[in-house]
């Protein structure tokens, strides 16, 4: 993924297209945009048991060992060839997955 993306989808369209019946946490933070930058609030879909939920989260990975989140340089992408080897991503790729809602 590059340093910019787009998510111009309406919340109702996202829910319907992805079969989300559960809650949308922090929906008010999501703003449709054709120019989404790192650290922007974006919808993600997670599944717990058989229920899909949408959460609005900031784009960028904060490593678990970070002491000061505000001054942290967030990773915004990873190489697929080495994602399972890098300490920042290794545990996440094994057990914490989500769908990031982006349309361009």
Buried (B, 14 or more C-beta within 10 A) or exposed (E): EEEEBEBEBEBEEBBEEBEBEBEBBEBEBBEEBEEBEBEBBBBBBBBEEEEBBBBBBBBBBBEEEBEEEEEEEBBBEBEEEEBEEEEBBEEBBEEEEBEEBBBE
